[in-house]
Amino acid sequence: MAPKQKSPVYVLGVGMTKFIKPRGKVDYTELGYEAGVKALLDAHISYDDVDQGIACYCYGDSTCGQRVFYQFGLTKIPVYNVNNNCSTGSTGLAMGRTLIANGAADCVMVVGFEKMNPGSLQSFWKDRENPTGTTVKMMAETRGVTNAPGAAQIGLCGDCAC
């Protein structure tokens, strides 16, 4: 069977918010909305042109993406929530590209936002096994653990060369 012809994919617009420290002054809803509006303006399209939405964030409830996208308008498009640690943004872009290239959508809006707590990153789930627990144990047994950041030692960052 011949491989399916894929459609070309283009990034039409980009929007960004100012990086701020987590002091509770601005909520994720405002951050996501501002970035999305700026991207729509940069692309010279309206939200009615968007077929599907992808929301990229790590710290938040499971439907924060729907909350951000509903501010643009309730157009009954599917909204996917992506959480993939350091590679959340690139995962969202890859999903959008795949949807368009394979004909599942003509226009996908990818919005990233994050509202983190002050201080070091931490897990909020103390009632279940840590997803990296087995990996860290194996790493400690085979090559040891150093003082370097944990994510860099086990290669959690899909966007970098660690």
Salt bridges, closest charged atoms under 4 A:
ASP27 OD1 - LYS115 NZ 3.42
GLU34 OE2 - LYS38 NZ 2.73
ASP127 OD1 - ARG128 NE 2.85
